[in-house]
Amino acid sequence: MLHFRLVTPNRVLLDEEAVSISLPTTEGEITVLPDHVALATLLAPGLVRLVRPKGEASEVAVSGGFIRVGKDGNVYVLADTAEQGEELDLSVIERAKERARQVMSQAARQDDVSFAAAAAALERELARYRLARKQGAKHRPTGQVESAP
């Protein structure tokens, strides 16, 4: 059994037992199972998939951060941001994706740092979009939208 803790600067999003955890890393996706080798690596924007002891699964959209897998079966994720599907609003995500694309096209003519920041923002929004679509998120009426952390 694994103990999984997903923390952002604003909150502890998950703190529970799991039988497997799939995580996006800068080197590709990894799946952590009981007795996994200890490691520390970078978290990439994408979806974290958690399978609980009774077989139910859930996904969380994350941006960058760090992953630590301990020899003791503890898995810690320190994410810049993390959101569950029910927290997402497709209309907000679509606007953010478009802003990121615009910044990328402008930054491509300016400097690599601006372009990389815009590309990372777009990658984050695409992960949020995939999760929102999977979870059947709806477009909320204007005025009732909560901003993403």
C-alpha positions as CSV (number, residue, x, y, z in Angstrom):
1,M,0.0,0.0,0.0
2,L,1.1,3.5,-0.8
3,H,0.4,6.7,1.2
4,F,-0.1,9.6,-1.2
5,R,0.0,13.3,-0.3
6,L,-0.5,16.0,-2.9
7,V,0.2,19.5,-1.6
8,T,0.1,23.0,-3.3
9,P,1.2,26.3,-1.7
10,N,-2.5,26.9,-0.9
11,R,-3.7,23.5,0.4
12,V,-3.4,19.8,0.9
13,L,-5.5,18.4,-2.0
14,L,-5.1,14.7,-1.3
15,D,-3.8,12.7,1.7
16,E,-4.9,9.1,1.3
17,E,-4.0,5.5,0.7
18,A,-3.5,4.2,-2.9
19,V,-2.5,1.1,-4.7
20,S,-1.0,2.9,-7.7
21,I,-0.2,6.5,-8.7
22,S,0.6,7.6,-12.2
23,L,2.5,10.9,-12.4
24,P,3.7,13.1,-15.3
25,T,7.4,13.8,-15.1
26,T,9.7,15.8,-17.3
27,E,11.1,12.5,-18.5
28,G,7.7,10.9,-19.2
29,E,4.9,9.4,-17.2
30,I,5.7,7.0,-14.3
31,T,3.5,4.7,-12.3
32,V,4.4,4.2,-8.7
33,L,3.4,0.8,-7.1
34,P,4.1,-0.6,-3.7
35,D,7.8,-1.4,-3.1
36,H,8.8,1.2,-5.8
37,V,12.4,2.3,-5.7
38,A,12.9,5.6,-3.9
39,L,13.3,8.6,-6.1
40,A,13.0,12.3,-6.4
41,T,12.1,13.9,-9.7
42,L,10.4,16.9,-11.3
43,L,6.6,17.0,-11.8
44,A,5.5,18.1,-15.3
45,P,2.1,19.7,-16.2
46,G,-0.4,16.9,-16.8
47,L,-2.8,14.5,-15.0
48,V,-2.1,12.6,-11.9
49,R,-4.1,9.3,-11.7
50,L,-4.7,7.8,-8.3
51,V,-6.1,4.3,-7.9
52,R,-7.5,3.7,-4.4
53,P,-7.6,0.3,-2.5
54,K,-11.2,-0.5,-3.5
55,G,-10.3,0.1,-7.2
56,E,-11.9,3.6,-7.7
57,A,-9.7,6.0,-9.6
58,S,-9.5,9.8,-9.8
59,E,-7.5,12.3,-11.7
60,V,-6.1,15.7,-10.8
61,A,-4.7,18.3,-13.1
62,V,-1.3,19.6,-12.0
63,S,1.3,22.0,-13.1
64,G,5.0,21.8,-12.3
65,G,6.6,20.8,-9.0
66,F,8.4,18.0,-7.3
67,I,7.8,14.3,-6.7
68,R,9.4,12.2,-3.9
69,V,8.9,8.5,-3.5
70,G,10.2,7.1,-0.3
71,K,11.4,3.6,0.5
72,D,8.6,3.6,3.1
73,G,5.8,3.7,0.5
74,N,5.1,7.4,1.0
75,V,4.6,9.4,-2.2
76,Y,4.7,13.2,-1.9
77,V,3.9,15.6,-4.6
78,L,4.6,19.3,-4.2
79,A,2.7,20.9,-7.0
80,D,2.7,24.6,-8.1
81,T,-1.1,24.1,-8.7
82,A,-3.5,21.1,-8.6
83,E,-7.2,21.0,-9.3
84,Q,-9.8,18.3,-9.4
85,G,-12.3,18.1,-12.3
86,E,-15.2,19.5,-10.4
87,E,-13.2,22.7,-9.7
88,L,-12.7,23.4,-13.4
89,D,-14.7,25.6,-15.8
90,L,-14.2,25.0,-19.5
91,S,-14.9,28.6,-20.5
92,V,-12.1,29.9,-18.2
93,I,-9.7,27.2,-19.4
94,E,-10.5,28.0,-23.1
95,R,-9.8,31.7,-22.5
96,A,-6.5,30.9,-20.7
97,K,-5.4,28.5,-23.5
98,E,-6.0,31.3,-26.1
99,R,-4.1,33.8,-24.0
100,A,-1.2,31.4,-23.7
101,R,-1.1,30.7,-27.4
102,Q,-1.1,34.5,-28.1
103,V,1.8,35.1,-25.7
104,M,3.7,32.2,-27.3
105,S,3.3,33.6,-30.8
106,Q,4.5,37.0,-29.6
107,A,7.3,35.6,-27.4
108,A,8.6,33.5,-30.3
109,R,9.7,36.8,-31.9
110,Q,11.2,38.1,-28.6
111,D,13.1,35.7,-26.3
112,D,13.4,32.1,-25.3
113,V,12.5,32.7,-21.6
114,S,9.1,34.3,-22.5
115,F,8.4,31.6,-25.0
116,A,9.2,28.9,-22.4
117,A,6.9,30.5,-19.8
118,A,4.1,30.7,-22.3
119,A,4.6,27.1,-23.4
120,A,4.5,26.0,-19.8
121,A,1.2,27.9,-19.3
122,L,-0.3,26.4,-22.3
123,E,0.8,22.9,-21.2
124,R,-0.9,23.5,-17.8
125,E,-4.1,24.7,-19.5
126,L,-4.2,21.7,-21.8
127,A,-4.0,19.3,-18.8
128,R,-6.8,21.2,-17.1
129,Y,-8.8,21.1,-20.3
130,R,-8.4,17.3,-20.7
131,L,-9.5,16.7,-17.1
132,A,-12.4,19.1,-17.4
133,R,-13.6,17.3,-20.6
134,K,-13.2,13.8,-19.0
135,Q,-15.2,15.0,-15.9
136,G,-17.9,16.5,-18.1
137,A,-17.4,20.0,-16.8
138,K,-19.8,22.5,-18.1
139,H,-19.4,26.1,-19.2
140,R,-20.6,28.2,-16.2
141,P,-22.6,31.4,-16.9
142,T,-20.5,34.6,-16.9
143,G,-20.3,36.2,-13.5
144,Q,-20.3,32.8,-11.7
145,V,-16.8,31.8,-12.7
146,E,-14.2,31.4,-9.9
147,S,-10.7,32.1,-10.9
148,A,-8.1,29.3,-10.9
149,P,-5.6,29.5,-8.1
